[in-house]
Structures are given as structure tokens and as C-alpha cells.
Amino acid sequence: MKLTQEWLPGTGDLKIMPVVRNRNSSRRPLWIIVLVALVCVALIRAYVYPPQQYSACYFLSSNVCGPLKDWLPPVPARVYSDDEIAARVVIRDILSMPSVPLKNPKIAFMFLTLGSLPFEKLWEKFFLGHEDRFSIYVHASKEKPVHVSALFIGKDIRSDKVAWGKISMVDAEKRLLASALQDADNQHFVLLSESCIPLHNFDYVYSYLMETNISFVDCFEDPGPHGTGRYSEHMLPEMEKKDWRKGAQWFSIKRQHAVLILADNLYYTKFKLYCKPGMEGRNCYADEHYLPTFFHMIDPTGIANWSVTHVDWSEGKWHPKSYKSRDVTFELLKNITSIDESVHVTSDAKFLTCSYQWNSANIMDRLIH
């Protein structure tokens, strides 16, 4: 307390008097309190309702995400629809079914073609002598094929028109699988085009495919415009953007996976409705995304993520490289059969994704497309 001296008037006496300081009434910074409250609300909302492509702690570093989850409320689980629950039950039961040992398991060779097969005589040479270990199915979408080999006569299935890049391509694949699955001895299913030729003998191909317990489905993540750039929000909630995959359509799959493709209606319908050329200003091709995304979601460890069919996309065009007669040399075939890795080129032109492959001879069984 501060003291002051003051003369009393008329007395001449000096009096000491305390001086009281005037203090401004305290003001609390309300705007700071409001700002802090808004930030807290925003953080809690971001945790409880995070964007679809991020986890609940997407805005925090990994070293603080763990402790934060210990006291923040859990993210509410998504409620599955009736169709999703039914699909998950069917998928689970099909995948858990034990394989039945067969005396004569066969490979179904399924040809998806416009018309006649130009390499039919070559395939005949490949098949001869192994009639009890293979089946042939031909889907000709444009004109009735003229067969020059007795092995192919009577092998045409009911076919329909196929448009490049549309769901009708997937429909043709399913039509071939449905025909091939009618034979209980068919245990592996290989999709081929009229441009495919075998690069190894039948015994090698049969042994390689039948002695594995996985399917060969080309599958990789492409963050570029021709990969996840084709994803549509209409795929939600069944398919999130992080699950979107891409791959060449030429597959070789085991019977379980063939049955799953025919059983699926939930995911197929999404692709039929929302993955098509010109959809929302983007071109989405179902034959490049449906099976890779489907198997990545339901059985990611059951596929090899690469195909046994060699396709050369090095030219960067909409279609793979075509080989003319003058190009097909012994050196070319030798180079293709010696490939021991699958290189995926992403459409953002930033990096390559490689899946390495080995077998006992370090040479993959490949078919040239």
C-alpha cells in the first residue's frame, strides 16, 4: 500500500493518509475461450467422423495416435446391409470348403474371341495326347468360328456380343466360367484370347497350375488417373477407395474362386452401374478393375497378384503390344520365358510396382498375348 503526506487545512498539522489505487475491472479474453472450444469440437468431430480415405487419427502422427485412442471414444462400426451380410456368409463358406480329391482333375481352357481362332492348329499340337486332362470352351462374340481342329469342334458355348471396356466383357467371362463349372473335374480355369499361344508343353503347364493352391489374378494399386482416378463414390459403402485395384483381365483361377465370381452379385452390380466408359467424366473399364478389386477385398492372400499370361504394355497405349509374324523369333520366345518378375506401370508415371515370382526352375509358365 502506498502512503502519502497531506496538510490538514487550518491546523498546520501533517497527516499521513493511505492512497487507494484504482484498478480496472478484470476482463477475461472470451474470444480465446471460444476459439479453444471450437478447436476441441472440430478435433473430436474429426475423430468420430473421419473422411473415408483416412483413419481416425489421420491428423496426428503415429507416435501420438496410440495413446489418443486409449481415451477417445471408439469409432462406431458400419452397419452392414442385408445384401452385404448374405454376401459375406456365402464368400466365407465357399472359401472354407475343403477341396475334394479327384482321380482326373482337369484344366478348363476358355477362349474369349471375336470369331475363329488363328492359332487353333498350334493349340491342337499342345493338347494332343492329354485329352483326359483338359477341357475347351469357346465364346465367340462376333461371328461363329470355323474350326480346323477336331479338338475344338462342338466346344462353342452360347455367346453374346461383347463391347470393349464395358461390363459385357465381364459377362462373357462369367458365361465361360458357368459352362466350365458344369464339369466337376475342372479344377483350374484359364482365360485366353485368340491371340494367345502356349510357350511351354502341356505337362509343364498342367503341373505348374494344378500343384498350386492360389489363383493368378493380376492385381496392383495404381494411384494415377487410370487407376484410383476411375473410382466413384457410388461404390460406397461396400467398396472404399483404398480397396480399389487394377489388373489385366487374363486370369488363371482355382475352382473356389470361379464359384465365387458366379456367386457374387453385390460387387458385380456396383461395377455394372458405376464403372463404365464416360461415367461422371471418366472412363472406367470393369474388366480391368472388377476381379482385382473383388479378390483383393475377399481373399487377398489367395491370389498371386500377377498373371501367368505375358502382356507387354511398354508402348503406353490403350492396347498391349501386338507381335507381327516377323517379330516372333526364337530369341523373343526365349526372352519371354526367362522373365522372372511382373512389372506394373502406374498411370501417374512416378513409380513401378514389381511382384517377384519364382518356381523350381526360376522360369515362369507364361502365355503370350
Secondary structure, DSSP 4 states (H G I P E B T S, - for coil): -EEEEEEPTTT--EEEEEEPPP-PPP---HHHHHHHHHHHHHHHHHHHS--TTS-TTTTS-HHHHHHHHHHSPPPPPPPPPHHHHHHHHHHHHHHHSPPPP-SS-EEEEEEEESS--TTHHHHHHHHTT-GGGEEEEEEESSS-----STTTTT-B-------TTSHHHHHHHHHHHHHHHTSTTEEEEEEEETT-EESS-HHHHHHHHHT-SSEEEE-B---STTTGGG--GGGTTTS-GGG--B--S--EEEHHHHHHHHH--HHHHHHHHH-STTBTTB---HHHHHHHHHHHHH-GGGEEES-SEE---TT-SSSPPPPPTTT--HHHHHHHHT--EEEEEPTTSS-EEEEE---TTS----EE-
